[in-house]
Amino acid sequence: MATTGLWTIGTAVGSGTPGVWHQVRGTTERICTSPTTLYATDTTSGKLPEYNRSKKTWTDIGDPVDSFVSIKDRLYAVNADRSNVSAADL
């Protein structure tokens, strides 16, 4: 997975060339990476989309979340009202 970055103007991934970044999403609150992809919270809906690097698209994979983390091949998310923790294989 390429290096990722977060700025107020959006989310970007490193191109592999030092100092060259490609914006892949507008403003977001939180991002996290797994060994295979990038996740970010949607600032409008609160949902958790996953980035498809080859298609350069985002797909919602979960309901609104409060927080999330990926550890190895699992993604954990706390739902928006903090009443449940979910886990999914990546």
Biotite code that builds the C-alpha atoms (Angstrom):
import biotite.structure as struc

atoms = struc.array([
    struc.Atom([0.000, 0.000, 0.000], chain_id="A", res_id=1, res_name="MET", atom_name="CA", element="C"),
    struc.Atom([1.228, 3.440, -0.833], chain_id="A", res_id=2, res_name="ALA", atom_name="CA", element="C"),
    struc.Atom([1.876, 6.065, 1.784], chain_id="A", res_id=3, res_name="THR", atom_name="CA", element="C"),
    struc.Atom([-1.213, 8.058, 2.749], chain_id="A", res_id=4, res_name="THR", atom_name="CA", element="C"),
    struc.Atom([-1.663, 11.567, 4.004], chain_id="A", res_id=5, res_name="GLY", atom_name="CA", element="C"),
    struc.Atom([-4.445, 13.746, 5.407], chain_id="A", res_id=6, res_name="LEU", atom_name="CA", element="C"),
    struc.Atom([-4.781, 17.479, 4.882], chain_id="A", res_id=7, res_name="TRP", atom_name="CA", element="C"),
    struc.Atom([-7.643, 19.923, 5.278], chain_id="A", res_id=8, res_name="THR", atom_name="CA", element="C"),
    struc.Atom([-7.996, 19.940, 1.480], chain_id="A", res_id=9, res_name="ILE", atom_name="CA", element="C"),
    struc.Atom([-8.412, 16.182, 1.248], chain_id="A", res_id=10, res_name="GLY", atom_name="CA", element="C"),
    struc.Atom([-6.927, 12.723, 1.410], chain_id="A", res_id=11, res_name="THR", atom_name="CA", element="C"),
    struc.Atom([-4.014, 11.762, -0.835], chain_id="A", res_id=12, res_name="ALA", atom_name="CA", element="C"),
    struc.Atom([-1.893, 8.722, -1.600], chain_id="A", res_id=13, res_name="VAL", atom_name="CA", element="C"),
    struc.Atom([1.790, 8.730, -2.404], chain_id="A", res_id=14, res_name="GLY", atom_name="CA", element="C"),
    struc.Atom([2.707, 7.973, -5.989], chain_id="A", res_id=15, res_name="SER", atom_name="CA", element="C"),
    struc.Atom([5.959, 6.209, -5.193], chain_id="A", res_id=16, res_name="GLY", atom_name="CA", element="C"),
    struc.Atom([7.913, 9.275, -6.332], chain_id="A", res_id=17, res_name="THR", atom_name="CA", element="C"),
    struc.Atom([9.180, 11.392, -3.417], chain_id="A", res_id=18, res_name="PRO", atom_name="CA", element="C"),
    struc.Atom([7.018, 14.483, -2.958], chain_id="A", res_id=19, res_name="GLY", atom_name="CA", element="C"),
    struc.Atom([4.360, 13.446, -5.510], chain_id="A", res_id=20, res_name="VAL", atom_name="CA", element="C"),
    struc.Atom([0.884, 12.861, -4.089], chain_id="A", res_id=21, res_name="TRP", atom_name="CA", element="C"),
    struc.Atom([-2.478, 12.186, -5.739], chain_id="A", res_id=22, res_name="HIS", atom_name="CA", element="C"),
    struc.Atom([-5.678, 13.426, -4.115], chain_id="A", res_id=23, res_name="GLN", atom_name="CA", element="C"),
    struc.Atom([-8.202, 10.580, -3.808], chain_id="A", res_id=24, res_name="VAL", atom_name="CA", element="C"),
    struc.Atom([-10.879, 12.164, -1.614], chain_id="A", res_id=25, res_name="ARG", atom_name="CA", element="C"),
    struc.Atom([-12.044, 15.527, -0.368], chain_id="A", res_id=26, res_name="GLY", atom_name="CA", element="C"),
    struc.Atom([-12.098, 16.495, 3.282], chain_id="A", res_id=27, res_name="THR", atom_name="CA", element="C"),
    struc.Atom([-12.450, 13.637, 5.752], chain_id="A", res_id=28, res_name="THR", atom_name="CA", element="C"),
    struc.Atom([-12.245, 13.334, 9.515], chain_id="A", res_id=29, res_name="GLU", atom_name="CA", element="C"),
    struc.Atom([-10.282, 10.108, 9.888], chain_id="A", res_id=30, res_name="ARG", atom_name="CA", element="C"),
    struc.Atom([-8.360, 7.689, 7.701], chain_id="A", res_id=31, res_name="ILE", atom_name="CA", element="C"),
    struc.Atom([-6.741, 4.335, 8.299], chain_id="A", res_id=32, res_name="CYS", atom_name="CA", element="C"),
    struc.Atom([-4.933, 1.834, 6.139], chain_id="A", res_id=33, res_name="THR", atom_name="CA", element="C"),
    struc.Atom([-4.808, -1.919, 6.044], chain_id="A", res_id=34, res_name="SER", atom_name="CA", element="C"),
    struc.Atom([-2.265, -4.026, 4.176], chain_id="A", res_id=35, res_name="PRO", atom_name="CA", element="C"),
    struc.Atom([-4.472, -3.789, 1.078], chain_id="A", res_id=36, res_name="THR", atom_name="CA", element="C"),
    struc.Atom([-6.531, -0.593, 1.106], chain_id="A", res_id=37, res_name="THR", atom_name="CA", element="C"),
    struc.Atom([-7.491, 2.774, 2.608], chain_id="A", res_id=38, res_name="LEU", atom_name="CA", element="C"),
    struc.Atom([-10.559, 3.656, 4.705], chain_id="A", res_id=39, res_name="TYR", atom_name="CA", element="C"),
    struc.Atom([-11.938, 7.105, 5.545], chain_id="A", res_id=40, res_name="ALA", atom_name="CA", element="C"),
    struc.Atom([-14.944, 8.504, 7.350], chain_id="A", res_id=41, res_name="THR", atom_name="CA", element="C"),
    struc.Atom([-17.446, 10.351, 5.176], chain_id="A", res_id=42, res_name="ASP", atom_name="CA", element="C"),
    struc.Atom([-17.891, 13.818, 6.697], chain_id="A", res_id=43, res_name="THR", atom_name="CA", element="C"),
    struc.Atom([-21.518, 14.068, 5.508], chain_id="A", res_id=44, res_name="THR", atom_name="CA", element="C"),
    struc.Atom([-22.961, 10.636, 6.340], chain_id="A", res_id=45, res_name="SER", atom_name="CA", element="C"),
    struc.Atom([-20.450, 9.361, 8.903], chain_id="A", res_id=46, res_name="GLY", atom_name="CA", element="C"),
    struc.Atom([-20.297, 6.100, 6.956], chain_id="A", res_id=47, res_name="LYS", atom_name="CA", element="C"),
    struc.Atom([-17.111, 4.139, 6.422], chain_id="A", res_id=48, res_name="LEU", atom_name="CA", element="C"),
    struc.Atom([-16.047, 3.923, 2.770], chain_id="A", res_id=49, res_name="PRO", atom_name="CA", element="C"),
    struc.Atom([-13.246, 1.777, 1.389], chain_id="A", res_id=50, res_name="GLU", atom_name="CA", element="C"),
    struc.Atom([-10.963, 2.963, -1.437], chain_id="A", res_id=51, res_name="TYR", atom_name="CA", element="C"),
    struc.Atom([-10.519, 0.775, -4.519], chain_id="A", res_id=52, res_name="ASN", atom_name="CA", element="C"),
    struc.Atom([-7.115, 1.821, -5.802], chain_id="A", res_id=53, res_name="ARG", atom_name="CA", element="C"),
    struc.Atom([-7.416, 0.151, -9.220], chain_id="A", res_id=54, res_name="SER", atom_name="CA", element="C"),
    struc.Atom([-10.851, 1.695, -9.964], chain_id="A", res_id=55, res_name="LYS", atom_name="CA", element="C"),
    struc.Atom([-10.115, 4.919, -8.033], chain_id="A", res_id=56, res_name="LYS", atom_name="CA", element="C"),
    struc.Atom([-13.542, 4.747, -6.393], chain_id="A", res_id=57, res_name="THR", atom_name="CA", element="C"),
    struc.Atom([-14.924, 4.704, -2.841], chain_id="A", res_id=58, res_name="TRP", atom_name="CA", element="C"),
    struc.Atom([-17.574, 2.203, -1.667], chain_id="A", res_id=59, res_name="THR", atom_name="CA", element="C"),
    struc.Atom([-19.469, 2.421, 1.616], chain_id="A", res_id=60, res_name="ASP", atom_name="CA", element="C"),
    struc.Atom([-18.783, -0.741, 3.593], chain_id="A", res_id=61, res_name="ILE", atom_name="CA", element="C"),
    struc.Atom([-20.472, 0.166, 6.847], chain_id="A", res_id=62, res_name="GLY", atom_name="CA", element="C"),
    struc.Atom([-23.014, 2.250, 8.679], chain_id="A", res_id=63, res_name="ASP", atom_name="CA", element="C"),
    struc.Atom([-21.967, 5.490, 10.383], chain_id="A", res_id=64, res_name="PRO", atom_name="CA", element="C"),
    struc.Atom([-19.044, 4.940, 12.745], chain_id="A", res_id=65, res_name="VAL", atom_name="CA", element="C"),
    struc.Atom([-17.553, 6.754, 15.709], chain_id="A", res_id=66, res_name="ASP", atom_name="CA", element="C"),
    struc.Atom([-14.094, 5.270, 15.240], chain_id="A", res_id=67, res_name="SER", atom_name="CA", element="C"),
    struc.Atom([-12.309, 2.433, 13.459], chain_id="A", res_id=68, res_name="PHE", atom_name="CA", element="C"),
    struc.Atom([-8.960, 0.700, 13.179], chain_id="A", res_id=69, res_name="VAL", atom_name="CA", element="C"),
    struc.Atom([-7.424, -2.019, 11.051], chain_id="A", res_id=70, res_name="SER", atom_name="CA", element="C"),
    struc.Atom([-5.141, -4.594, 12.633], chain_id="A", res_id=71, res_name="ILE", atom_name="CA", element="C"),
    struc.Atom([-3.471, -7.014, 10.234], chain_id="A", res_id=72, res_name="LYS", atom_name="CA", element="C"),
    struc.Atom([-6.339, -8.585, 8.278], chain_id="A", res_id=73, res_name="ASP", atom_name="CA", element="C"),
    struc.Atom([-9.260, -7.320, 10.426], chain_id="A", res_id=74, res_name="ARG", atom_name="CA", element="C"),
    struc.Atom([-11.183, -4.049, 10.506], chain_id="A", res_id=75, res_name="LEU", atom_name="CA", element="C"),
    struc.Atom([-12.820, -3.014, 13.778], chain_id="A", res_id=76, res_name="TYR", atom_name="CA", element="C"),
    struc.Atom([-15.422, -0.245, 14.021], chain_id="A", res_id=77, res_name="ALA", atom_name="CA", element="C"),
    struc.Atom([-17.364, 1.371, 16.866], chain_id="A", res_id=78, res_name="VAL", atom_name="CA", element="C"),
    struc.Atom([-20.825, 2.387, 15.680], chain_id="A", res_id=79, res_name="ASN", atom_name="CA", element="C"),
    struc.Atom([-21.961, 6.018, 15.833], chain_id="A", res_id=80, res_name="ALA", atom_name="CA", element="C"),
    struc.Atom([-23.779, 5.750, 19.184], chain_id="A", res_id=81, res_name="ASP", atom_name="CA", element="C"),
    struc.Atom([-20.896, 3.710, 20.666], chain_id="A", res_id=82, res_name="ARG", atom_name="CA", element="C"),
    struc.Atom([-23.179, 0.802, 21.584], chain_id="A", res_id=83, res_name="SER", atom_name="CA", element="C"),
    struc.Atom([-21.476, -1.857, 19.438], chain_id="A", res_id=84, res_name="ASN", atom_name="CA", element="C"),
    struc.Atom([-18.087, -2.894, 18.113], chain_id="A", res_id=85, res_name="VAL", atom_name="CA", element="C"),
    struc.Atom([-18.008, -4.738, 14.796], chain_id="A", res_id=86, res_name="SER", atom_name="CA", element="C"),
    struc.Atom([-15.194, -6.751, 13.242], chain_id="A", res_id=87, res_name="ALA", atom_name="CA", element="C"),
    struc.Atom([-14.753, -7.750, 9.618], chain_id="A", res_id=88, res_name="ALA", atom_name="CA", element="C"),
    struc.Atom([-12.148, -9.768, 7.732], chain_id="A", res_id=89, res_name="ASP", atom_name="CA", element="C"),
    struc.Atom([-10.286, -7.761, 5.122], chain_id="A", res_id=90, res_name="LEU", atom_name="CA", element="C"),
])
